[in-house]
Amino acid sequence: MTNTELHKQGLLLFAEILTRQPEEIRLFTSSAMCGDAGRALQEAVSSPVLEVAAEAVKAASAFLRKDHQSAPPVQYRALRALLEAMLSRCSEFSQTPLNRRSLGNRDSEKAILRRGKFLLSTLEGFRNACRLAVEFQGEPIAQENPFTAPSAEKEDTLEDFSEFLLSACDSLCIPMVMRHLEQATHPALMEVFLSILHSLFIIVPHMKKKFSKKLAASSFIRLTLELKARFCNGSSHSALNQVCSSFLYCMCLNLLSAPEKTRSLSQEELSAVSELLQHGLPQISSRSPESVAFLSDRQYVEGTARQRQYCILLLFYLAYIHEDRFVSEAELFVALQGFLLSLQDQGEHPPPVVFRASIYLIAICQDKDSALDEAVVSAIRKFLEGISDLHLVYTHHPLLLRFFLLYPELMSRFGHRILELWFFWEESSYEELDDVPSAGLPTLPASLAALFQMLRSSPSILLILLDLVYSSPVDTARKVLMILRTFLRRNEDVQVDGLIRGHFLLILQHLLVEHGASPSGGNLPLLLSLLSLVQLRNKSEQELDSMAMKLLHQVSKLCGKCSPNDVDILQPSFNFLYWSLHQTTLSSQKRAAAVLLSTTALIELLEKMLALTWTEMGSSPRTALLCSAWLLTASFSAQQHSGSLQVHQTLSVELDQLLKALSFPKKKPALLSVAILRFLRTALQQNFSSALVALAPSGSQPLPAPEDNILAPLGTSQVLALVIGLQNLLVQKDPLLSQGCVGCLEALLDYVYARSPDLALHVASQPWNRFLLFTLLDAGENSFLRSEILRLMTLFVRYNSSSVLSHEEVGHVLQVAALADLSTLSNTTRRALRDFFLQVQSMGLLINHSTTQTLQASLEGLSLSAFSDHPLPQDMLCLGGVAVSMSHIRD
């Protein structure tokens, strides 16, 4: 007898002893003896001789019996080492390449059969280890495992051993079985394998849901159904059928208890589904095409068959949820329609979880070009109307959303709730999509792209989204708002303004009635922000219709109910009012201004806001709102003055504080200075005679000097201080601030010149102006070809300030400008250049004949008709959250 034979016979005898030993009589009286036996088996399993290793695996399988391992403490580490050796040896054997050419078909089949037997023995041993872990769960001593060394406490526990079993199955058992299935399928082997998987749900309960999801995503639902269809027809392989059914039962319950983007089942629902699966799963043994055909049967379906249909649907649903689409989508789509009509014909109402599966599958399987019959849509609607809440049947998926919004009969009845659920389950907040220009945006997420496609095809869905902004919790409403903003920015060709404005008016009217004198809170700021965005999309001048006028009236009333602290409501409201005034025709501007001026509470609020300017230090949360208040007041004053509109309420502004803010600017944001400059410019152009705005002195003022009376309400010192302040602001070289400063300086000099020409000429010819001009011209060659600098030079030419800009310098500017490529200039700069040329011409400063000809050619090139060749830049901008009309600041 060779050594190999001796080893085989010894292991065979040991296996017989281990198997036949009565359970009531311990074979190993101490844990030390058990450990020695385990190490001997581990060494034998690792034998390079396959026959020895095979017998050792069988012996190890018998060794993994509870009565053999019950002497405390249980040697979990030794058992783990033994199992690792068994799996390692089996994996090594199963991965040895087969040379089919040299072996031939018959020998190759024998080799595969040997591998299958070795794998089966290994799995049986692993199953016994799993059974051991299950049995020890009821043994407190085995769980606590006393008398172990402190260092071994974390390793020699049942919990650690159980987690090892799960990990080993995942990393070794499953891959080995799947590789073997590519060559052969043995019912006995699969029975053992699935029983292992089933027992792991019990052994490691805290991981059963995660493990079930991984198995479902790895096509184990399909695999198990194929095994049942292949081997379990009739009464054959009843044990395999039972194991398959038990495995599917546990996995399905685990998946339904921890669903993917849908609600968990209640305990009552789980009990009902548990009973359904227990009775129905053993009856399923048909292949997928046959199961699909069984679903579509329109003849009378009796109770047991209907239960089986429910089980099939749940299996398909869970597989599809985890991206295992092993059933033809087109065939399943047709079968589901037959199933739903059959239910309707027989007056049956499936459990919500079954209907959830049906709706999800029919939405996923519906092709873009196919559509449901009206009878099926009607049946679905009736089923849904019998459900207390759509949350019971909702599964989060873009195609399910598309399904409900595709059919008007479903959208009109359930669209609001479905969109509400969609946003509830949508994980992304989409904050990153907000305040981003439309050009160059990254690709949208698939779910968002699907929604946008639906919005383009059916803009009326926007009304539902608008309702959600108003009625949903703030977090959900913010998601909706971000998506609406992004959609409107990316789809400027979709005309939805009238649709949204009308609906918004209804919501706003309801809000004013509901909240009365306290409109703050809730989602109103989000709604107003959206309305402002819609208004910003109107780039061309349009007449304000009755709907727009009503909306203006409602927003102005809302503002009148607010305090200066309601920044989140007032900022978008002021933006909307400002945009409405500046994005319409002259006739509509007058009508809109009349409506807004009639709201006395709004005018009173503006007065309070303007007064806060002097108390706010630097930047504050209200800075943007103060900018809007000054711009609105300037707009109201201009419209009232030009249209001689009736004034119901005046507002007062402290002139000294206003001049002080501009003469001695102290770290005020540039935009706030721009807004104040626009207001002062309006007041100067009106000669301080506005019926709306009263410029009041602040505190006790000294008696004005006699020479100041002619400049009233300004004084000479105030004029000079204001000019210095404007010069200081110009040095900051902020483009928008420069436009505002030059415009205000123009109005100031015009105002002073009409009352004291000598003082105006004195101010214009100050040497500091020359230094200012050359400071602004330090940007390089031809830097004077900027609209604000051209306007400034035009001003100096108009007032004969040769000490600031000499005749020679004027001639040089003309020559350089004549040689410049005027096509590269903006329309604003071209207009400013044309005005400069005309001013030079009217002042008779053209001495050189060639310069005169060049100027004449340039004037022809800069005729007003030529400006139409250049596209107009966007006039309305949102700067730092403030609505600003560039033409309002500039002109």
Summary of the structure (lengths in Angstrom):
residues: 891
radius of gyration: 42.3
end to end distance: 112.8
largest distance: 137.3
contacts: 2856
relative contact order: 0.03
helix: 70%
strand: 2%
